């Protein structure tokens, strides 16, 4: 996807708000459903929309169409569509 940047694993508490605020959208792509999804909370706390699978914690955290988009798990096409909506 043109313009995409993969940040890799980051966990430096001092720069998380700055990094999240610089994003246009956060695509959450876990291999297995997560019970919570702290990265989603961090992104939404600075007003960054998220795209996440409708499974595990994200299904309870994200308000589909309001704070982000929920897509079927393991559906890369819908993940892409949700991230450009």
HELIX and SHEET records of a PDB file:
HELIX    1   1 UNK A   16  UNK A   22  1                                   7    
HELIX    2   2 UNK A   38  UNK A   45  1                                   8    
HELIX    3   3 UNK A   56  UNK A   61  1                                   6    
HELIX    4   4 UNK A   76  UNK A   83  1                                   8    
SHEET    1   A 3 UNK A  25  UNK A  27  0                                        
SHEET    2   A 3 UNK A  49  UNK A  53  1                                        
SHEET    3   A 3 UNK A  68  UNK A  71  1                                        
END                                                                             
